Amino acid sequence: MTCHPTSPTDTTPFIAARHRRPGLNSRRLLPALALLFLLAAPLLLNPAPAAAKVNVPSEEAAIVLAVFGTSFPEALPGILTIYDEVQAAYPETTVRLAFTSNIIRRIWHSRRDDAAYRAAHPEIPAEIFTVKAPLATIADLVDEDYGHIIVQPTHIAAGEEFSDLADLVHALNTVTTVKKRNRPFQQIILGRPALGQPGIKHPYRQDLERVAALMAVDVEQARQNGSALVYMAHGNRTFSTGVFFELEHLMRRHYPEVDTYFTMATGFPEMEYTVQRLLDDGATSALLVPFMTVAGDHTHNDMAGDDDDSLRSLLQAKGIDSTAKLEGLGERQDFARIYVENIRDAATAAGLKLK
């Protein structure tokens, strides 16, 4: 094998070539890097969107105040005071009104486009003119991604209207989906009326005691007038009204200085029956107070109206003078707070803490 020694003149081109190559690569690499940066800049400034949210009901909670409603503008404070108290107690929670009465909703909807009526009643909130039924209100909240919805009735007792509302809530809670994540809501929770409801979860007797304590102001007014105290509740012909007799007994025990009576606008005990009781007890005057959240049609007509069949007229025909208190229980802040407490109880039982 023949070896050819390399001379300086032989190695110079090789070495020179090795030293030239990096210079040539740098000139090509810099433009490439610049191009790469330009292409990547949009991705760096606008990163790829996060993975889409899994379609599961949210943990947000909302409250629906289910009210029978009233067509009397002057009776609306009985509803709006409750709304204000609830919203003040839970300022970070969405609160919506719903009217259960189809007739009352239609009346307000018909007034919506009546410019003269709205101009004459600027005090009426705009949402009253577009108020919806509980089902539609719940649907709106589901569409707005609320997963926990508390339906709080402003009913006084667990009668026909409350039963219908309870059936609605129960039916909605039976909705199932193949995949749990596709269920439209987490849960719909039902609060209890002011006088409680049957069952052992919340002993209704405690609710009666709570309400009786708040009626002291009426007792004092009747005492000063030397009058009997007569409450008119809504009543019904389908469910027992026995809870009102129990409340009457409780109030007579707590306030023996004044004779307290309960009568119904509909159902037993009828007004004629109650008038006869006052006569038998020797009453000569009576303070009439609506035992309803709003002082609407039943208050102004059935209780204190001028027609012959009103409670006031029936008493007058028997020689018993009367004074009417035209104020719904819902207008009293302390009574309105009953529903605030019932909402809290319902939320706690469902594992929620409202803010």
C-alpha positions as CSV (number, residue, x, y, z in Angstrom):
1,M,0.0,0.0,0.0
2,T,1.6,3.3,-1.0
3,C,1.2,6.2,1.2
4,H,1.1,9.7,-0.2
5,P,2.1,12.2,2.4
6,T,0.0,15.3,2.4
7,S,1.6,18.6,2.0
8,P,0.3,22.0,3.3
9,T,-0.8,22.7,-0.2
10,D,-2.9,19.5,-0.3
11,T,-4.7,20.2,3.0
12,T,-5.6,23.8,2.5
13,P,-8.5,23.3,0.2
14,F,-10.0,20.7,2.6
15,I,-9.6,22.8,5.7
16,A,-10.9,25.9,3.8
17,A,-13.9,23.9,2.8
18,R,-14.7,22.8,6.4
19,H,-14.5,26.4,7.5
20,R,-16.7,27.7,4.7
21,R,-19.6,25.3,5.3
22,P,-20.9,26.8,8.6
23,G,-21.0,30.2,7.0
24,L,-23.0,28.9,4.1
25,N,-25.5,27.1,6.5
26,S,-26.0,30.3,8.7
27,R,-27.0,32.3,5.6
28,R,-29.6,29.7,4.7
29,L,-30.8,29.0,8.3
30,L,-31.6,32.5,9.4
31,P,-34.2,33.1,6.7
32,A,-35.7,29.7,7.5
33,L,-36.0,30.5,11.2
34,A,-37.6,33.8,10.4
35,L,-40.2,32.1,8.2
36,L,-40.9,29.6,10.9
37,F,-41.4,32.3,13.4
38,L,-43.8,34.1,11.1
39,L,-45.8,30.9,10.6
40,A,-45.9,30.1,14.3
41,A,-46.7,33.6,15.6
42,P,-50.5,33.2,15.1
43,L,-50.4,30.1,17.2
44,L,-48.3,31.7,19.9
45,L,-50.5,34.8,20.1
46,N,-53.8,32.8,19.7
47,P,-53.3,29.4,21.3
48,A,-55.6,26.6,20.3
49,P,-58.9,26.7,22.1
50,A,-59.3,24.5,25.2
51,A,-61.1,21.3,24.9
52,A,-64.9,21.8,24.7
53,K,-66.8,21.8,28.0
54,V,-68.3,18.4,28.8
55,N,-72.0,18.6,28.4
56,V,-73.1,18.3,32.1
57,P,-75.6,20.3,34.0
58,S,-73.9,23.2,35.8
59,E,-73.6,23.7,39.6
60,E,-75.2,27.2,39.4
61,A,-78.4,27.6,41.4
62,A,-81.5,29.7,40.9
63,I,-84.8,30.4,42.7
64,V,-88.3,30.4,41.2
65,L,-91.0,32.1,43.4
66,A,-94.2,30.4,42.4
67,V,-97.1,32.8,43.1
68,F,-100.7,32.4,42.3
69,G,-100.7,36.0,41.1
70,T,-103.1,38.9,41.3
71,S,-104.7,41.2,38.8
72,F,-104.9,44.1,41.3
73,P,-102.0,46.5,40.9
74,E,-102.4,47.6,44.5
75,A,-102.0,44.0,45.7
76,L,-98.6,43.5,44.0
77,P,-96.6,44.6,47.0
78,G,-97.7,41.4,48.6
79,I,-95.6,39.6,45.9
80,L,-92.9,42.1,45.4
81,T,-92.0,42.4,49.1
82,I,-91.4,38.6,49.2
83,Y,-89.3,38.9,46.0
84,D,-87.3,41.7,47.5
85,E,-86.7,39.9,50.8
86,V,-85.5,36.7,48.9
87,Q,-83.2,38.6,46.6
88,A,-81.7,40.6,49.6
89,A,-81.1,37.3,51.4
90,Y,-79.4,35.7,48.4
91,P,-77.9,38.6,46.4
92,E,-75.7,36.3,44.3
93,T,-78.5,34.0,43.3
94,T,-80.9,34.5,40.4
95,V,-84.5,34.9,41.5
96,R,-87.5,34.7,39.1
97,L,-91.2,35.2,39.6
98,A,-93.7,32.8,38.1
99,F,-97.6,33.0,38.3
100,T,-99.4,29.7,38.6
101,S,-102.8,31.2,37.5
102,N,-103.4,31.0,33.8
103,I,-106.1,33.6,34.0
104,I,-103.9,36.1,35.9
105,R,-101.0,35.7,33.5
106,R,-103.3,36.4,30.5
107,I,-104.6,39.5,32.2
108,W,-101.1,40.9,32.6
109,H,-100.1,39.8,29.1
110,S,-103.1,41.7,27.7
111,R,-101.9,44.8,29.5
112,R,-98.4,44.5,28.1
113,D,-99.3,46.4,24.9
114,D,-101.7,48.8,26.5
115,A,-99.7,52.0,26.5
116,A,-102.3,53.9,28.4
117,Y,-102.4,51.3,31.2
118,R,-98.7,51.2,31.5
119,A,-98.4,54.9,31.6
120,A,-100.9,55.0,34.4
121,H,-99.0,52.4,36.4
122,P,-95.3,53.2,36.2
123,E,-94.7,51.5,39.5
124,I,-95.4,48.1,38.1
125,P,-92.1,46.3,37.2
126,A,-91.8,45.3,33.5
127,E,-91.4,41.6,34.3
128,I,-95.0,41.5,35.6
129,F,-96.3,42.1,32.1
130,T,-94.4,39.2,30.7
131,V,-94.6,36.8,33.7
132,K,-94.6,33.1,32.8
133,A,-95.8,29.9,34.4
134,P,-93.5,27.9,36.6
135,L,-92.8,25.3,33.9
136,A,-91.8,28.0,31.4
137,T,-89.7,29.8,34.0
138,I,-87.9,26.6,34.9
139,A,-87.3,25.9,31.2
140,D,-85.8,29.4,30.8
141,L,-83.4,28.7,33.7
142,V,-82.4,25.3,32.3
143,D,-81.7,27.0,29.0
144,E,-79.5,29.5,30.8
145,D,-77.5,26.6,32.3
146,Y,-78.7,26.6,35.9
147,G,-78.3,23.1,37.2
148,H,-80.1,23.5,40.6
149,I,-83.5,25.2,40.7
150,I,-85.4,25.8,43.9
151,V,-89.1,26.3,43.4
152,Q,-90.5,28.1,46.4
153,P,-94.3,28.5,46.6
154,T,-95.7,31.5,48.3
155,H,-98.8,29.5,49.2
156,I,-100.1,29.7,52.7
157,A,-101.1,26.1,53.1
158,A,-100.4,22.8,51.4
159,G,-103.7,22.7,49.5
160,E,-104.7,22.2,45.9
161,E,-102.4,24.7,44.3
162,F,-99.4,23.4,46.2
163,S,-100.3,19.8,45.3
164,D,-100.3,20.7,41.6
165,L,-97.0,22.5,41.9
166,A,-95.5,19.5,43.8
167,D,-96.7,17.1,41.0
168,L,-95.0,19.3,38.4
169,V,-91.7,19.3,40.3
170,H,-91.9,15.6,40.8
171,A,-92.6,15.0,37.1
172,L,-89.6,17.0,36.0
173,N,-87.3,15.2,38.4
174,T,-88.2,11.9,36.8
175,V,-86.6,13.0,33.5
176,T,-83.7,10.7,32.7
177,T,-81.2,10.5,29.8
178,V,-79.2,7.6,28.5
179,K,-76.0,9.4,29.6
180,K,-76.2,11.2,32.9
181,R,-74.2,14.1,31.5
182,N,-77.0,14.9,29.0
183,R,-79.6,15.4,31.7
184,P,-80.9,19.0,31.4
185,F,-80.5,19.8,35.1
186,Q,-79.1,18.4,38.3
187,Q,-82.2,18.7,40.5
188,I,-85.4,20.7,40.9
189,I,-86.1,21.3,44.6
190,L,-89.5,22.2,46.2
191,G,-89.8,24.5,49.2
192,R,-92.8,24.2,51.6
193,P,-95.7,26.6,52.2
194,A,-95.9,29.0,55.1
195,L,-97.9,26.6,57.2
196,G,-95.7,23.7,56.3
197,Q,-96.7,20.4,54.7
198,P,-97.4,16.8,55.8
199,G,-94.4,14.7,56.6
200,I,-91.6,14.4,59.2
201,K,-88.8,16.3,57.5
202,H,-90.1,19.6,58.8
203,P,-92.8,19.2,61.5
204,Y,-95.6,21.5,60.5
205,R,-96.5,22.3,64.0
206,Q,-93.3,24.4,64.2
207,D,-94.4,26.3,61.2
208,L,-97.7,27.0,62.8
209,E,-96.0,28.3,65.9
210,R,-93.8,30.5,63.8
211,V,-96.8,32.1,62.0
212,A,-98.8,32.5,65.2
213,A,-96.0,34.5,66.7
214,L,-96.1,36.9,63.8
215,M,-99.8,37.6,64.2
216,A,-99.3,39.4,67.5
217,V,-99.7,42.8,65.7
218,D,-103.2,41.9,64.6
219,V,-104.1,40.6,68.0
220,E,-103.0,43.9,69.6
221,Q,-105.1,45.9,67.1
222,A,-108.1,43.8,67.8
223,R,-107.6,44.1,71.5
224,Q,-107.4,47.9,71.3
225,N,-110.6,48.0,69.3
226,G,-112.4,45.6,71.7
227,S,-113.0,43.4,68.7
228,A,-112.9,39.8,67.7
229,L,-110.1,38.9,65.2
230,V,-111.4,37.2,62.0
231,Y,-108.9,36.0,59.3
232,M,-110.1,35.1,55.8
233,A,-108.0,32.5,54.1
234,H,-108.4,31.4,50.4
235,G,-109.5,27.8,51.2
236,N,-110.6,25.2,48.6
237,R,-113.2,22.5,48.2
238,T,-110.7,19.7,47.4
239,F,-108.3,19.5,50.4
240,S,-109.0,19.7,54.1
241,T,-108.7,23.1,55.7
242,G,-108.1,21.6,59.1
243,V,-104.7,23.3,59.5
244,F,-106.5,26.6,59.9
245,F,-108.6,25.3,62.8
246,E,-105.4,24.1,64.4
247,L,-103.8,27.5,63.9
248,E,-106.9,29.1,65.3
249,H,-106.7,26.9,68.4
250,L,-103.0,27.8,68.8
251,M,-103.6,31.5,68.6
252,R,-106.4,31.3,71.1
253,R,-104.0,29.6,73.5
254,H,-101.3,32.2,72.9
255,Y,-103.6,35.2,72.9
256,P,-106.5,34.4,75.2
257,E,-107.4,38.1,75.5
258,V,-108.8,38.1,71.9
259,D,-111.2,35.6,70.3
260,T,-109.6,34.5,66.9
261,Y,-111.6,33.0,64.1
262,F,-110.7,31.6,60.6
263,T,-113.1,31.6,57.7
264,M,-112.6,30.7,54.0
265,A,-113.4,32.5,50.8
266,T,-113.9,29.0,49.4
267,G,-114.8,25.9,51.3
268,F,-115.2,25.1,55.0
269,P,-115.6,27.0,57.3
270,E,-117.9,29.1,55.2
271,M,-118.5,32.8,56.0
272,E,-122.1,32.1,57.2
273,Y,-120.8,29.5,59.6
274,T,-118.2,31.9,61.0
275,V,-120.7,34.7,61.4
276,Q,-122.9,32.4,63.4
277,R,-120.0,31.5,65.7
278,L,-119.3,35.2,66.4
279,L,-123.0,35.7,67.2
280,D,-123.0,32.6,69.6
281,D,-119.9,34.1,71.3
282,G,-121.6,37.5,71.8
283,A,-119.2,39.4,69.5
284,T,-120.3,43.0,68.6
285,S,-117.4,44.0,66.4
286,A,-114.7,42.3,64.4
287,L,-111.3,43.1,62.8
288,L,-111.2,41.5,59.4
289,V,-107.8,40.5,58.1
290,P,-106.9,38.6,54.9
291,F,-104.9,35.5,55.6
292,M,-103.4,35.5,52.1
293,T,-100.1,36.8,50.7
294,V,-101.9,39.4,48.6
295,A,-104.9,41.6,49.3
296,G,-106.5,41.1,45.9
297,D,-110.0,40.2,44.7
298,H,-110.9,38.0,47.7
299,T,-109.9,40.7,50.1
300,H,-111.6,43.6,48.4
301,N,-114.7,41.8,47.3
302,D,-115.3,38.6,49.3
303,M,-114.1,40.0,52.6
304,A,-114.6,43.7,52.6
305,G,-116.9,44.3,49.6
306,D,-120.3,46.0,49.5
307,D,-122.2,43.0,48.0
308,D,-124.7,41.2,50.2
309,D,-122.7,38.0,50.3
310,S,-119.4,39.6,51.5
311,L,-118.2,38.8,55.0
312,R,-118.5,42.5,56.0
313,S,-122.1,42.6,54.8
314,L,-123.0,39.3,56.4
315,L,-121.7,40.6,59.8
316,Q,-123.4,43.9,59.4
317,A,-126.7,42.1,58.7
318,K,-126.4,40.4,62.1
319,G,-125.5,43.7,63.9
320,I,-121.8,43.1,64.1
321,D,-119.6,46.1,63.2
322,S,-116.4,45.4,61.3
323,T,-113.1,47.1,60.3
324,A,-111.2,45.7,57.4
325,K,-107.4,45.6,57.1
326,L,-106.6,45.7,53.4
327,E,-103.0,44.3,53.6
328,G,-101.7,41.0,52.3
329,L,-99.5,39.0,54.6
330,G,-96.8,39.1,51.9
331,E,-96.5,42.9,52.4
332,R,-95.2,42.3,55.9
333,Q,-91.4,41.9,55.9
334,D,-91.4,39.5,58.8
335,F,-93.9,37.2,57.1
336,A,-92.1,37.5,53.8
337,R,-89.0,36.2,55.5
338,I,-90.8,32.9,56.2
339,Y,-90.2,32.1,52.5
340,V,-86.6,33.1,52.8
341,E,-86.2,30.6,55.6
342,N,-88.1,27.9,53.7
343,I,-85.8,28.3,50.7
344,R,-82.7,28.0,53.0
345,D,-84.2,24.8,54.5
346,A,-84.9,23.3,51.0
347,A,-81.4,24.2,49.8
348,T,-79.7,22.8,52.8
349,A,-81.6,19.5,52.5
350,A,-80.4,19.3,48.9
351,G,-76.8,19.9,49.8
352,L,-76.7,23.5,48.5
353,K,-75.5,26.7,50.1
354,L,-77.0,29.8,48.5
355,K,-75.3,33.1,48.4
